[in-house]
Amino acid sequence: MSESDFGVWQPMANAPRDGTRVLVAIRASEQGPAEVDVARWGRAEPAGEECWVASDSDHECIITYAEGELTSWMPLPTTLPKLRSARVSDEEMSGSGI
């Protein structure tokens, strides 16, 4: 998958099932409007079946999604590229760059 894939919603059938965290689109239902969450494919409990698990779930309140609750997915954005040089000039150190 390339960085250019970010921002393109893809069918759940193509979602990675290796534990990678991704953005998922949740269908609107009688319980609430459509939403987006960060989830990963895995087991909510050690002996449980695999499913989509919200990545911010804690051990006391695990949020899981069935395949039918999700419409699509996309990769998480990558970190921002480095915009400034790590090297500091003498001029910046003295404060005369303003």
C-alpha positions in Angstrom: 0.0 0.0 0.0 1.3 3.4 -0.9 1.0 6.8 0.9 -1.3 7.9 -2.0 -3.9 5.4 -0.8 -4.6 7.6 2.2 -7.8 9.5 1.7 -9.4 6.8 -0.5 -12.1 4.7 1.2 -11.8 1.0 0.2 -14.1 -2.0 0.7 -13.8 -3.9 3.9 -13.0 -7.1 1.9 -9.6 -5.4 1.2 -8.8 -4.4 4.7 -5.6 -5.7 6.3 -6.2 -8.5 8.8 -2.8 -8.5 10.4 -3.4 -6.2 13.4 -2.6 -3.0 11.5 -4.6 -0.1 12.8 -6.8 1.6 10.2 -9.6 4.1 9.9 -13.0 2.4 9.6 -16.4 3.9 8.5 -19.3 2.7 10.7 -22.7 2.5 9.2 -25.5 4.7 10.6 -28.0 2.7 12.6 -30.9 3.3 15.0 -28.2 3.6 17.7 -26.5 6.6 16.1 -25.2 8.4 13.0 -22.4 7.2 10.8 -19.0 7.6 12.4 -15.3 6.9 11.8 -13.1 5.1 14.3 -9.6 3.6 14.5 -9.7 -0.2 14.7 -7.6 -3.3 14.1 -8.4 -6.9 13.2 -7.8 -9.1 16.2 -9.3 -10.9 19.2 -11.1 -8.9 21.8 -10.5 -11.7 24.3 -7.7 -14.3 24.2 -10.3 -17.1 23.6 -12.7 -15.0 21.5 -13.3 -14.9 17.8 -11.5 -12.4 15.6 -13.3 -9.2 14.8 -12.7 -5.5 14.4 -11.5 -4.0 17.7 -11.4 -0.3 18.4 -7.8 0.6 19.1 -8.6 2.8 22.1 -10.6 0.2 23.9 -9.4 -0.6 27.4 -9.6 -4.1 29.0 -12.8 -3.2 31.0 -14.8 -1.7 28.1 -13.8 -3.3 24.8 -15.5 -2.0 21.7 -15.8 -4.5 18.8 -17.4 -4.2 15.4 -19.0 -6.9 13.3 -18.1 -6.9 9.6 -21.6 -5.8 8.7 -21.3 -2.7 10.9 -18.5 -1.3 8.8 -18.7 0.1 5.3 -15.2 0.8 4.3 -11.6 1.5 5.5 -8.5 3.5 4.7 -5.0 3.5 6.1 -4.0 5.9 8.8 -2.1 9.0 7.6 1.7 8.8 8.0 3.6 11.2 10.1 4.2 14.6 8.6 7.4 15.0 6.5 10.2 16.9 8.1 9.7 20.5 7.1 12.7 22.2 8.7 16.3 21.3 8.9 17.6 20.0 12.2 20.7 22.1 11.8 20.4 25.5 13.6 22.3 28.4 12.2 24.3 30.9 14.3 21.8 33.6 13.3 18.9 31.6 14.7 20.8 31.0 17.9 21.4 34.7 18.5 17.8 35.6 17.9 18.5 38.0 15.1 16.4 36.0 12.6 13.2 38.0 13.5 
